[in-house]
């Protein structure tokens, strides 16, 4: 990344972390004008810009989902806003997500993303993460109609009358700082009267030890969403399952590294993106033990409360 690009990113990110989104869009407006006519197809897809500033009003709009699964889940919430002004909403998304995105009625067409060019006619195209800029989103205007993905819960094995709690401790390999070494999780297994479900992808290769919690198996992404929908709570590092739980209106406790991603902002224990989210941040860099200690304490309080008042209906 060039120094110029880094400086642009820093200005944008500083505003997003502070919650001064208006400042980010003012900066993005200037960047949009400066880059007009400059190609970006030589860049990796997740660095490519797509929107050229054109209006979406009355147009056939193609939404390209060039980032991760979690990014698509987080920002596809803007589909109803596009539909309110556009002629047609076409989403070019990761194939595993399509059955879930089909539950959003304001998407007119869904196409599986591939490495070529989209085989569809359109008037304006945008990258899904550019929608915040297009709609001049502020902290107070983030679309938060939850749930915006809808599935029926999948029955889970476990004892009745206990809280159903899911656990994910490792995201993708691209950012190892978000992962929690498995041995730090041991205190969670000591919490009484919960069904602890291991929802870690490829758990045997993520240091999981059989006998720790209940491993319900591997699922398609759609059925994985159904599993999460059947939980009382998901506990997860910053990864796709957090966004899935938030979009499904399932309580989710997100375990964040000291240097957390911009989308969780700074100095917050909640998230304007997901009303059901609660953030547990490292107070000292790499101190996962402290995070787990706080989570265990709050989980025990939740379990005590659930004995008299169910967490969810």
N, C-alpha and C positions, 0 to 999 in steps of 0.2 A: 504494500500500500504506500503511495507517494505521500510526502509530507503535506501537500495540499489537501489530498483526500482525507488524511488523518485529522487535519485541523477542522475540516468541514464536519467530519463525524463527531469530533469532540464537542463542537458547538451545539450540534443537534442533540447529542446524548446528554449533555449537561442540562439542557432545558427539559428533556424528557424525564430525567431523574428527579428534577426539582418539581415537576408537575406544571411547569410554565410552558405548556404545549404551544401556546400562541407564539412564543419566541422561537420555537423549533420550526413552525410553519413559515414564519417570516424569513428565517434563514433558508429553508427549503425553497421558498419562492425565488430567492436570489440564485441558488444553485440550479434550479430548473431553467432559469433564463440563461445562465452562463453556459450550460451544457447543451443548449438547443442545437440540434443538427450534428452533434458529435456521436459517433457510433459507440456502442458498448458491447457488441456481440462477442468480442474477443475475451471478455471477462467471464469468470465462473458465473453460472446463472444466479446464484444468491447475491452477487455483487451488481447484477445488471439492473439498470433503471428502465422503466417501460413507459410510464405515463409522460406525455409531452405537454400537459397542461390543457388539453382539449376538454370541452364540456361533455358531460355524459347525458345531457338532456336530450331525450328522444332518440338515443342512439342504441345500436346493438353493441353491448359492452362485453368484452372478453376479459375475464379475470384470470391472470396467470399465477399459479401457485408455485413459485420458484424456491421457496424456503422449506423449512422442515414441516413435519406433520403437525406439531404443536402450533407453529405459526399459522398454518392454514386454519386450524380449529379456532385459534384466538381471533383472527381477523375476518373470518367468513361471517361473523356477526353483522357485518356491514351490508350483506346481501339485500335485506329489506330496504335499506336506504337507497341502494342503487335502483332497485325495482321501482321505487316510488317516483323516479325521474326518468328512467331509461325505457327504451322500447323492448329490450330483451337482455336478460342476464345469462351469460354463458360462462361457466367455470371450468377451467382446464386444471384438474387437480390430480393429486397422487391417487392411483388406482385403488389402494386399500381403503381410502377414505370415502369413495363414491357411495357405497351403500348408506353411510351415515349422512352424507350431504344430501342424499335424496329425501331426507326427512325435513329439509328446509323448503317450504312451499314457494318462496320468492326466487328460487333458482330455476330458470326455464330449461337450461340444458347443461348436462355434465359430460365432460370428455376426459378420458384417462390421459394423464400427462406422460409424455415420452420425450426422447432427446431430439426429435425433429421439430417441425413447425406444425401449428394447430391446423387441423383439416376442417376449418369452419370459416364462414364469412362474418366479418365484424366491422364496426365503424371506429371504435375506440378500444384500446387495450390498456390495462393497468396491471401492475403486480399487486397481489393481495395486501402486502404490507404498506403500499402507497395509499390505501384507502383512508387512513387517518389524516393524511395531508389533504387529500381531495375534499374531505368533508369538514376540514378545519376543526377537528375534534379537540375538545378540552376535557379536563378531568371530569367536569360536570355533565358532559354530553356524550360520553362513551356509551354506545348502545349496550344496555345491561338488562335486556329482557331475557331472563333466564327461566327455563332452559331454552336454548335455540337449536339444540340437537335433542331428538326424542327417540328413546328406545324403551322396550319393556325389560324389567330386571330379569336376570337369569338366576334361577334357584341355585343356592350354594350349599355345599356340604358343611356341616358344623352343628353345634348344639344350639337348640332353640333357647331364646331368652337371653342370649349373650349379644353384645355389640359385635357387628361385623365390620372389621377394620382391615383395609388393604394396605400393603407395604411395597414401596419401590425405592431402592437405594442406589441405583446406578443408571445414569442417562447414557446417551451416545458417547462413543470414545473420543469425540472431538474436544471435549472439555473435561478432563479428569478431575478438576477442582470441584465439580458438582457431585462427584461420587462420594459415598460414605463407605469406608472400609467395613466389611461385614461384621467384624468383631465388635464394633461400636454399638451394634444393634441388640446385643444380648439382653440389656435391661427391658426391652419391649416384650420379650418372651415371658418375663416374670409378672407382667400385669395380669391380674386375675379376671376371670369372667369375660373374656373377649375371645372371639374367633379371629385369629390373626391370619390373613390370607396373603400368601406370597404371590404378588402380581408382577414381579420382576421378569422382564423378557429374558428368555434363555437363562433361567435361574441357576441351573447347575454350573454354568460357566461364569457366574457372577459371584462365586465363593459361597453360594447358599449351601447350607448343611441340612440334609434330610432329617426331619424331626423338629425343625424350627418352623413353627407355624404350619398352615395347611396350604399345600400347593395344588390348586384346582386344575392345573394343566395349562396347555397353550391354546390360544384362541385366535380366530380371525379378529381384525380390528373392530368389526361390528359386534361380535360376541364379547370381546373384551370390554366394549362400552356397556354391554348388558350386565356383565359382571360388576363393573364399577357402579352401575345404577342400583344394584342390589346391596351396596354397602351402606353402613351408617356413617363411615368416615374413610377417606383415603389419606394415608401419610406417605409423602413422596418427595424426593429431591426434585429440583427444577428440570422437568422433562415433560414429554407429551402427555402422560397420564394426568398431570395437574390440569392442563387445559381441557382435557376430556371431562374430568370430574367437574370442573367449573362450568363448562358448557351444558352439562347434564343436571346442574343444580344439586350436586352432591357435595357435602362438606369435605373440604380438602385442607390439610395442613402441609404447607410447602416448606421444606427444609433448605435454607439458602446459605451459600458460602458468604463469607464476609464481603467479598467483592461480587455482589449479586448482579444479575443481568438488569439492564436499564428498565425493562418492562415492570419490574417490581418496585421501581422508584427507590428513593432513599428514606430511611427512618420511618417506615410504615410497618404496621403489623397486620394491615388489611390491604385489599387491592380493589381499586375502582373497576378493574376489568372483571372480577369475579366476586360477587357478593358473598358466596359461600366459602371464600378462601381466608385462611389465617396464615400469616408468615412467621416462621421461626428462623431468625437470622443468627449466624455466628457472631458473638460479641468480640471474639478474638479470631484472627485468621487461622483456619484449619482446625479449630476447636470443635470437632463434631461431638465429643463427649459431653460438652456443656449443652449443646442443642438437644441431644437425646435425653439428658437429665430433665430438661424443661418439658420436653414432650411427654415423658413418662409421668411427670407430676400432673400435667394437664389431662392426660388420658385417664389417670386414676380418678381425678375429679369428675370427668365426663362419665366414667363408668358408674360412679356412686350416684350421680344424678339420674342416669338412665334406669337405675333400679326402680325409681319411683315415677320418672317421666321419660317416655321413649324419645330418642334423639330425632327420629323421623317417623312419619306416618305413612 
